[in-house]
């Protein structure tokens, strides 16, 4: 917007020439018009000044670059279908890259009466060698990807099922580890607990 200075000044002069029937109102009117004209001139001057200012050119900004994210993420949880006598522990993992090697180990602490009733995984059974054994106070479920097989990008679940002593079982000492290798030989590993 470019203010028309000549038109505004003419308006102010006309207002000053009008008969003063109501002096207070006339002076208020003149003051308002003058303030309006001054504001318009100030905005116009700012716009012109901005337009005449030289362009500083492209501005440089510093951008933080995060390191490449780990292609593997995992979580351990006790299945909500577990009850006072039986439970299922789930190891859920996501991989952002195809895996050429994979080992999933689930360690269920022997809290009393813990014994295996089965296991499963969302990936094809023929692709894995599976073992279940008691070791060092844990019931250990282990799935190892067979040579020549691969694990696709996506989310996968490995689950161990077991009986336990009657009552609510504390899974705080249970552990899991998911480890593998992506194309190019990079080793990846993630582990945690069920707390």
Rosetta blueprint (number, residue, H / E / L):
1 X L
2 X L
3 X L
4 X L
5 X H
6 X H
7 X H
8 X H
9 X H
10 X H
11 X H
12 X H
13 X H
14 X H
15 X H
16 X H
17 X H
18 X L
19 X L
20 X L
21 X L
22 X L
23 X H
24 X H
25 X H
26 X H
27 X H
28 X H
29 X H
30 X H
31 X H
32 X H
33 X H
34 X H
35 X H
36 X H
37 X H
38 X H
39 X H
40 X H
41 X H
42 X H
43 X H
44 X H
45 X H
46 X H
47 X H
48 X H
49 X H
50 X H
51 X H
52 X H
53 X L
54 X L
55 X L
56 X L
57 X L
58 X L
59 X L
60 X L
61 X L
62 X L
63 X L
64 X L
65 X L
66 X L
67 X L
68 X L
69 X L
70 X L
71 X L
72 X E
73 X E
74 X E
75 X E
76 X E
77 X E
78 X E
79 X L
80 X L
81 X L
82 X L
83 X L
84 X L
85 X L
86 X E
87 X E
88 X E
89 X E
90 X E
91 X E
92 X E
93 X E
94 X E
95 X E
96 X L
97 X L
98 X L
99 X E
100 X E
101 X E
102 X E
103 X E
104 X E
105 X E
106 X E
107 X E
108 X E
109 X E
110 X L
111 X L
112 X L
113 X L
114 X L
115 X E
116 X E
117 X E
118 X E
119 X E
120 X E
121 X E
122 X L
123 X L
124 X L
125 X H
126 X H
127 X H
128 X E
129 X E
130 X E
131 X E
132 X E
133 X E
134 X E
135 X E
136 X L
137 X L
138 X E
139 X E
140 X E
141 X E
142 X E
143 X E
144 X E
145 X E
146 X L
147 X L
148 X L
149 X L
150 X L
151 X E
152 X L
153 X L
154 X E
155 X E
156 X E
157 X E
158 X E
159 X E
160 X E
161 X E
162 X E
163 X E
164 X L
165 X L
166 X L
167 X L
168 X L
169 X L
170 X L
171 X L
172 X L
173 X L
174 X L
175 X E
176 X E
177 X E
178 X E
179 X E
180 X E
181 X E
182 X E
183 X L
184 X L
185 X L
186 X L
187 X E
188 X E
189 X E
190 X E
191 X E
192 X E
193 X E
194 X L
195 X L
